[in-house]
Structures are given as C-alpha cells and as structure tokens.
Amino acid sequence: MKKLDTKSEIDFLNELHSDPKLEKTYALLRESFNVLQTRSQMLIGLVTICLTITGFSGIKIAESGLAAKISIFLGVFSTLITALLLISGPLNLQWLSQYRADTLEETLQELIRRRDQRTKTYHYASICLIIGLGGYTMSLAFYLLLGK
C-alpha cells in the first residue's frame, strides 16, 4: 500500500463514500480499529498503575527476600514488554484513509490484515500483562509472608 498525499486521500474518501456498501464495510473496519485502540489504552492504564506502584513500594517489597525480588522483576519486565507491544502495535497511529493499494478490494484486504496483526499483538500484550500482574501478586504475597 502506498501513502497518499492530502488530495489523493480526499479522492479516496470520496470514492469510498460514493458506494453505500463499501462505506459500511469501511465503517466496520474503522470501528474494529477503534475497539483495538480503546482496549489497548485500557491496558496501558494498567501498565501505568503497575509501574507507579512499583515506584512507591517495589524496593521495600524486593528487600523482603530473593523470591520477592525475582517476582517483582518478572512483574516489571513483563509490564514493560506489554507497553512496548502496545505502543508498537495497536497504539501505533496510522490513519486508515492515508494508505491505499491499487484497488479498493486490495485496500480492504490490507486493512483487514493490519487489523488482524494488531489484534494478535494486543493478545500477546494481554498475556504479558497477565504474567506481569502474576509477578506483582507473587511479590506481594512473598512480602506479606516473609516481609521484614
């Protein structure tokens, strides 16, 4: 797909909106990207909370023992990987109308491929966040059980 200049993008949008069936298909794709964006922002919010809590209490938790240190490291590492995946994937800003293939059909296929790739990255980020939250939870459990 090639990146469009402003005039070409306007022409592309006019072409899309001239056909009601195509317009509905495009709107459906646009909405699926919006859902990915919203859910990814929610995960970034959780990442931010995790990292903020670590900043306040992470050192104290880590001081409670080796198991707590390993667990909190796992939590921080997985949480940072989550942020990296989200920022480079679903939250990577690219306007749908800015790119076009040779035909509208190819353009829609490419947009679906991009959506699917971003969805896959979102799922990987979710798994990393779950691992990270597990690490944080384990570190807190070790702190409560073994804390000094």
Secondary structure, DSSP 8 states (H G I E B T S, - for coil): -EE--HHHHHHHHHHHHHSHHHHHHHHHHHHHHHHHHHHHHHHHHHHHHHHHHHHHHHHHHHTT-HHHHHHHHHHHHHHHHHHHHHHHTTTS---GGGEE-SSHHHHHHHHHHHHHHHHHHHHHHHHHHHHHHHHHHHHHHHHHHH--
